[in-house]
Amino acid sequence: MGEPLDLLLPGATWPRRLPLGRDQVMLLLLVMGVVGAVLHLRLDLGASGQLVAERLLRGAPLMAPLLFSNMGLVGLVALLPERQEPRNRDGPSA
C-alpha cells in the first residue's frame, strides 16, 4: 500500500497491516449506516418530533447513510467462503 502513496508523501511511514479485520470493518460500516440514518431522521423530524413531508424531501437525505450499510453487506457477502460442490463418486453422469 505504501508504494503509490510514497509518490504523494515521500518519507511518510505507512502501516503494513490494518488494526481491524475485514469483517470487523464491514460490521462497522453496517452500524455506521444505521446510526447515520437515525441521526438524519432525527434532524428531519425537528424539535417537535412530528413527521413533516417537506423536511423529508428537502432536509437531510434519509437514505444516504444507508449506503454505508449496503457496502458493509456487500463486503460481508464477498468475504463468505466459496461453496464447495459435492463430488459425484460414481463418475460423471450422462
Contact map, one row per residue, 1 for C-alpha under 8 A:
1111100000000101000000000000000000000000000000000000000000000000000000000000000000000000000000
1111110000001111000000000000000000000000000000000000000000000000000000000000000000000000000000
1111111000000000000000000000000000000000000000000000000000000000000000000000000000000000000000
1111111100000000000000000000000000000000000000000000000000000000000000000000000000000000000000
1111111111000000000000000000000000000000000000000000000000000000000000000000000000000000000000
0111111111110000000000000000000000000000000000000000000000000000000000000000000000000000000000
0011111111000000000000000000000000000000000000000000000000000000000000000000000000000000000000
0001111111000000000000000000000000000000000000000000000000000000000000000000000000000000000000
0000111111110000000000000000000000000000000000000000000000000000000000000000000000000000000000
0000111111110000000000000000000000000000000000000000000000000000000000000000000000000000000000
0000010011111000000000000000000000000000000000000000000000000000000000000000000000000000000000
0000010011111100000000000000000000000000000000000000000000000000000000000000000000000000000000
0100000000111110000000000000000000000000000000000000000000000000000000000000000000000000000000
1100000000011111000000000000000000000000000000000000000000000000000000000000000000000000000000
0100000000001111110000000000000000000000000000000000000000000000000000000000000000000000000000
1100000000000111110000000000000000000000000000000000000000000000000000000000000000000000000000
0000000000000011111000000000000000000000000000000000000000000000000000000000000000000000000000
0000000000000011111110000000000000000000000000000000000000000000000000000000000000000000000000
0000000000000000111110000000000000000000000000000000000000000000000000000000000000000000000000
0000000000000000011111011000000000000000000000000000000000000000000000000000000000000000000000
0000000000000000011111111000000000000000000000000000000000000000000000000000000000000000000000
0000000000000000000111111100000000000000000000000000000000000000000000000000000000000000000000
0000000000000000000011111110000000000000000000000000000000000000000000000011001000000000000000
0000000000000000000111111111000000000000000000000000000000000000000000000000000000000000000000
0000000000000000000111111111100000000000000000000000000000000000000000010000000000000000000000
0000000000000000000001111111110000000000000000000000000000000000000000111011000000000000000000
0000000000000000000000111111111000000000000000000000000000000000000000010000000000000000000000
0000000000000000000000011111111100000000000000000000000000000000000000010000000000000000000000
0000000000000000000000001111111110000000000000000000000000000000000110110000000000000000000000
0000000000000000000000000111111111000000000000000000000000000000000111111000000000000000000000
0000000000000000000000000011111111100000000000000000000000000000000010000000000000000000000000
0000000000000000000000000001111111110000000000000000000000000000100110000000000000000000000000
0000000000000000000000000000111111111000000000000000000000000000111110000000000000000000000000
0000000000000000000000000000011111111100000000000000000000000000110010000000000000000000000000
0000000000000000000000000000001111111110000000000000000000000000000000000000000000000000000000
0000000000000000000000000000000111111111000000000000000000000000110000000000000000000000000000
0000000000000000000000000000000011111111100000000000000000000111110000000000000000000000000000
0000000000000000000000000000000001111111110000000000000000000000000000000000000000000000000000
0000000000000000000000000000000000111111111000000000000000000000000000000000000000000000000000
0000000000000000000000000000000000011111111100000000000000011100000000000000000000000000000000
0000000000000000000000000000000000001111111110000000000000010100000000000000000000000000000000
0000000000000000000000000000000000000111111111001000000000000000000000000000000000000000000000
0000000000000000000000000000000000000011111111000000000000110000000000000000000000000000000000
0000000000000000000000000000000000000001111111000011001100110000000000000000000000000000000000
0000000000000000000000000000000000000000111111111111001000000000000000000000000000000000000000
0000000000000000000000000000000000000000011111111100000000000000000000000000000000000000000000
0000000000000000000000000000000000000000000011111000000000000000000000000000000000000000000000
0000000000000000000000000000000000000000000011111100000000000000000000000000000000000000000000
0000000000000000000000000000000000000000010011111110000000000000000000000000000000000000000000
0000000000000000000000000000000000000000000011011111000000000000000000000000000000000000000000
0000000000000000000000000000000000000000000110001111101000000000000000000000000000000000000000
0000000000000000000000000000000000000000000110000111111100000000000000000000000000000000000000
0000000000000000000000000000000000000000000000000011111110000000000000000000000000000000000000
0000000000000000000000000000000000000000000000000001111111100000000000000000000000000000000000
0000000000000000000000000000000000000000000110000011111111110000000000000000000000000000000000
0000000000000000000000000000000000000000000100000001111111111100000000000000000000000000000000
0000000000000000000000000000000000000000000000000000111111101000000000000000000000000000000000
0000000000000000000000000000000000000000000000000000011111111000000000000000000000000000000000
0000000000000000000000000000000000000000001100000000011111111000000000000000000000000000000000
0000000000000000000000000000000000000001101100000000001101111100000000000000000000000000000000
0000000000000000000000000000000000000001000000000000000111111111100000000000000000000000000000
0000000000000000000000000000000000001001100000000000000100011111110000000000000000000000000000
0000000000000000000000000000000000001000000000000000000000001111111000000000000000000000000000
0000000000000000000000000000000000001000000000000000000000001111111000000000000000000000000000
0000000000000000000000000000000111011000000000000000000000001111111110000000000000000000000000
0000000000000000000000000000000011011000000000000000000000000111111111000000000000000000000000
0000000000000000000000000000000010000000000000000000000000000011111111100000000000000000000000
0000000000000000000000000000110110000000000000000000000000000000111111110000000000000000000000
0000000000000000000000000000111111000000000000000000000000000000111111111000000000000000000000
0000000000000000000000000000010000000000000000000000000000000000011111111100000000000000000000
0000000000000000000000000100110000000000000000000000000000000000001111111110000000000000000000
0000000000000000000000001111110000000000000000000000000000000000000111111111000000000000000000
0000000000000000000000000100010000000000000000000000000000000000000011111111100000000000000000
0000000000000000000000000000000000000000000000000000000000000000000001111111110000000000000000
0000000000000000000000100100000000000000000000000000000000000000000000111111111000000000000000
0000000000000000000000100100000000000000000000000000000000000000000000011111111100000000000000
0000000000000000000000000000000000000000000000000000000000000000000000001111111100000000000000
0000000000000000000000000000000000000000000000000000000000000000000000000111111100000000000000
0000000000000000000000100000000000000000000000000000000000000000000000000011111110000000000000
0000000000000000000000000000000000000000000000000000000000000000000000000001111111000000000000
0000000000000000000000000000000000000000000000000000000000000000000000000000001111100000000000
0000000000000000000000000000000000000000000000000000000000000000000000000000000111110000000000
0000000000000000000000000000000000000000000000000000000000000000000000000000000011111000000000
0000000000000000000000000000000000000000000000000000000000000000000000000000000001111100000000
0000000000000000000000000000000000000000000000000000000000000000000000000000000000111110000000
0000000000000000000000000000000000000000000000000000000000000000000000000000000000011111000000
0000000000000000000000000000000000000000000000000000000000000000000000000000000000001111100000
0000000000000000000000000000000000000000000000000000000000000000000000000000000000000111111100
0000000000000000000000000000000000000000000000000000000000000000000000000000000000000011111000
0000000000000000000000000000000000000000000000000000000000000000000000000000000000000001111110
0000000000000000000000000000000000000000000000000000000000000000000000000000000000000001111110
0000000000000000000000000000000000000000000000000000000000000000000000000000000000000001011111
0000000000000000000000000000000000000000000000000000000000000000000000000000000000000000011111
0000000000000000000000000000000000000000000000000000000000000000000000000000000000000000000111
